[in-house]
Amino acid sequence: MKLWSVCVAAGLLLGVPLGAQVAAHAPNSASELRTARAFDKAKAGGPLELNAFLREMPKGGELHMHLSGAVYAETYIKEAAEELLCVNPATLSLTKNVGTTRRMPPQAVCAEGSVSAASVLKDQKLYDELVDGFSMKSYTPSEGWSGHDQFFATFGRFGTLAATHKGEWLDEVATRAASQNEQYLEILDTPSFQASVKLGYELGWPGQLKPVTTAETSAGDDLTGTSREELAALREKLLAGGVRAEAEEDSREFTGELVERERLEGCGTAAAKPACAVKIRFLYQVLRAFPPQQVFAHTLLAFEVASHDPNVVGINFVQPEDAYMAMSEYHRQMLMLDYLHSVYPQVHISLHAGELAPGMVPPAGLRFHIRQAVELGHADRIGHGVDVMYEDDPKALLKEMAAKKVAVEINLTSNDVILGVTANRHSLPAYRAAGVPVALSTDDEGVSRIDLTHEYVRAATEFGLGYLDLKKMARSALEFSFLPGGGLWAEKGVYGKVATACTGQVLGAATPNAGCRAFLKENLRATEEWELEHRFAAFEAGK
């Protein structure tokens, strides 16, 4: 269905006249100002009233969402029962069964000390404990077990589930997004990579790696194997050894997940669910807390997939940034990215950088991650960026990020529960003051037991943000997405003047002129931004 047809249908469903739009030349229209006042009233009414207001507000999209962490624990328990898995009550972890019964329907046979996941559905106490174990639901700090520990431990506890459920997980997150007036998700996911990594270990790393004695690595500590010539030779060996074949398999995995999600939602049928309107693209996430021979092979695989698969719009590095290998190998990994960016310049890069706080690592470990991600890693976006003010010359770094329009994905609740960083120590105000683009995201909404509306409420209440501030963040979630094509706005991240092709048109109108229609057809990012403006017009007309 063409965009303007979608707009007409949406307008009719919402009972909003299509003429009630925000003109491109009038960013402070009467309806926008009226909505800002309604927001202030809702904010004064308390968090419940504000939540209700913001749930309906168009949010554009979300750029930082890990698929496995976005699913709620209840879903995992249900799927574990269907998969005939077992549960270890002592570790609150899913385990494989040791067999199944012969009677029909088959039941899981579990190792001593474990019980079937199906039986958990009849044991409320264990069910509650498992939900707690898979999330931050009932977490309270205790000696020797931090929020950081609990958060990252959850992934191993439910990690036994088969990847065949990913279509169901996409359906869950898309359904939740649709209920909050989101239209786009850029989801971090890791498909199969074992063959490429195995090859990486077989080939080994160029040169003899120096023994690392500290996690306080800084620039230039060990450059072994990172020359362009060495990395190029290793890349050729990896490609010749089968990395491209695994890249093709990974693309089939991503496609299969999307097809299953669309089947579950009835997309393209008369019974299509609202979630079908949520567009999904992937970021290929690379595991970084491993030796360089694994990380380079995995990163090359990610670049190969992202360079050929339109469903994969970029790459990212994941795992705790304070992990020993992530810290000690950080500079070498940025040099890997520097080389691979030269080979695949069209592949977008978003990097977890600065997801650190004082005390988590030695002071020197706080001083260079974000800058190297931007300058060596060629990051188009930074995930978290919490420790930016501890970087060397932070004001210059912020100025550089603003000039390069490197956006930051802000994850308030995640930073609270993992790092212990809340409003008075958070870097969000510094980014905004410096003109660095920012967008709100959830990180792992299932583990944190939140949604994107929760993060909007938190930004408004803890940082004093108003409606226009949040509206700008929603626009930035699409403007700084990795969707292909040009954007709607004449200057990236400046939401005033639109692209020449759509100048003079009512933003989000159902019937833009032929030139604007042609521009939107050729530029998917602009298309999604046009749709967002339509949604804002509808939302504001009702206030």
Steps between C-alpha positions, in 0.01 A plus 500: 500500500634844411591733783232757426239224497625391839476860619142529379406176674674604821327836496160342453563248776605772742216728400748777419447732204789466255531875474600523865873485427809685616620716213867468410549874556322505837670273754317681783146464378196558717440126530859437604486772764165369622651151528797637692259652751313171525831328567581746778162434655551123482846537651361704786240229552766246589673202339182303429338784309827571322539135404153499346582812300837374379377153410290660226775736385673402173854388579641430156708200582758336718864461405643298790310181581662160551256236383578241766480763774181655366283194559318470832576206729146367479546438128820309559340277761208420270733419211722289725199289590408463132858404418502233774788664682583463866564744783773484759334655809837558668640717219165615356624396157351316206671173408461240229299191585672162515217340309124495460227262607350256252145585588325768301528786520865453592629651822852610586720264699735715704831441672504444874427823683318657205132514413315537174427853385141390450470422871608856584168621359332317791748613765438867573795534736751363251333692217545827690860411582569427135351832389725669757799300377437597139463871575550788740145460633573446869869578506635668812871576544687259722860444598692347212212519251447830320238612254767455233543137611129426503435669166762314301439170681146488363615429144672178594197385695259506206761453227421131449186588304523421130548778248193368319292718735640825361201561275282486812733741677481745212122478515505577872720808471318628192164458672623691803645770276176541307308544824722801579479670161843390382557427133860378469732268692871452439559173683837361606530128438772239452436222248725196452871576508665180622655397166670835445630516856633144478683598183638808674656286772639256244668780307622671815593864552781663300810522717557413863253669734655671799385381843248742645553578866236765557153593383607865506595483133542829319590597146808330358555229763507210253469547126599145411322379189320827428685638199289543188710238323459242775125555536449494123684169473299353787176620343585327172573174680174520695296572188670216313432271794123544498396822674288604201312170513413559865399857415248362251368263766467788745297697248268204463462492879405868514255458213342197663447688826326784318283263298388320817427830673283609206319164502419533869367852447304419186682769305370550149162349585164645596573389858833683524583609854610857584852368559537452124540877469822486702798476268791286622863505397797332669840598633740207493647480849855372543625349827801703610617335824717245320850473350571695181496199268135442595394864504649578160346194336163580654523867406592415141198270486281784627631741237444244226139449607429871540655580163270262313179461703256796493339371819829557685573872511815504712722331756568539871727359771339351812580340837595687817743780421676448833573134425870416506532423128276788397721743693840355417418452130306824449764690301580202279129455428469864394792445261315200357199722438719769348626250244165335427335839460750573224390181321126536570445877527128467435439288813366704791660459842345553842717417799446443869751744645520673834264255673725542802506687829772588751605202707402241240840525331824687579478874424700471177235266365247784501710737294496382139224258400252745351764704317657189347158368402435824310845561355634147444185290505312737265189477716197674351332462839611431855304274731485623862795742506454544874860575592559774241591762761784275623655488152814698424389852400127418516389839373702456181358151458144624540569776248639242257198273541263790442691609189511147360138444603585184691180420686480342845252228592389584855394210727399652833366198687777276375761750619328511838478125562836402346724797578317661791495826304188714538397854413750708695795301361370425153654639182170576323504871597859533377414353162195722461690813603771423244251445219576129465195318356332265747225240481342301781506122500441210738811283450340181641140578584411143594782462748437847644119448499434832324397638162591807296218704655663440837821656370314803366335546840835467670662755269218746565489463877869455585650740245226761476438442131197652334280387214713667232814336642342157480361571155851582381627172645225309322596665172865418566414132544418495129735772375802314642375154416688295243203475267615545139465819301496864589302657780204733495685796648724734303767495771555179692362526849354848452122471496391814324560517128414189299676354196456701183273242337240541775532874563162666528317176577303445818709261707349153511220588258329213320543660159838668455579620150662279238854616572469432871336163436788400274752609763325300771481194278876508445597571861373260764628705791315806373190285451502392864560858610205617292287239672622623839394855413158366406476330836607815683235699316233249595617486861519877540167559331337297777642706786 
